[in-house]
Amino acid sequence: MAGKNFIMYGTDHCQYCMMAEQHIKAQGDTVTKYIVGRDVTKEEFTNIFPGVKTVPQIMLDGNHIGGYDNLTESYNKSLLNG
């Protein structure tokens, strides 16, 4: 079975972004990264995630998972496994 491909919006020097990427890859999944201010503008980020001011913001299959804590919690609850 192929792994999942997450989409992550973050910044270049975000520790939680790096940790999220490592966590996703450690589960055998992949991540496509978009850097705010380079790949997407801050305005585009705000339009995608209204009211959200922190990174990373992670999506899977069009569903917003949230940030790093939400990601690890979802894996721990096995919501993203299998």
N, C-alpha and C positions, 0 to 999 in steps of 0.2 A: 504494500500500500504506500502510495506517495505521501510525503509529508505535507503539512499545511504551509501556505505562503502568506505570511503576515505582511501588512503594510504598516510602517512606522514613520511618524512625523517627529522630527527632533532637531537638535542643533549639534554643531561640530564638537563642542566641549562639554556635553551633557553626560555626567556620570551615570545617571539612571538610564539614559538612552543606550550607552555602551553595555550596561548590565542587562537590559532588556534583550538586546541583540544576542548577547552571549547565552542568556537563558533560553531563548527561542532555538538557537542553533544546537544547544546541548540536548534539546528534546528531539532533535532530528528534523526540525522544521526549518524553513527559510524565511528571510525577511527582505522586503524591498523598502529601502530607506529614502525618505524625502527630507532634505535639510531646509528648515524654515530660513528664509532670507537668501537662499541660493536656488533651490529647486522649486519652491513655492514662496510666494510673498507672505508677509504677516497677515495681510488682508485676506488672502486665499485661505490661510490656516484658520483665521477667525470665522470665515464663512463655512468652512467644513465642520469646525468644532465651536459653535456659538457658546460664548460664556466661559470657554476653557482658556486658561492662561499659562498652563504648564506643559512641558514636554518630558518624556515622550507621550504621544497619543498613538494608540495601537488599534488597528482594525483587522478583522478576519472575515472574509466572505461578505463584505459590505456592512458588517456589524461593528460598532464601536465597542472595544473592550475597555479602554481607559488607559491609565498609566501603568508604570512598572508594577506597583502593588496589586492592581487589578489583574494584570497578566499572571503574576505568580500565584495569586489566590485562585484564579481560574484553573491553572494547571494543577494546583494542589487539590482542588475539588474534582479533578478529572473532567472538567467541562470541555477541555480542549483535547483530551486524549482520545485516541481511537477513531 
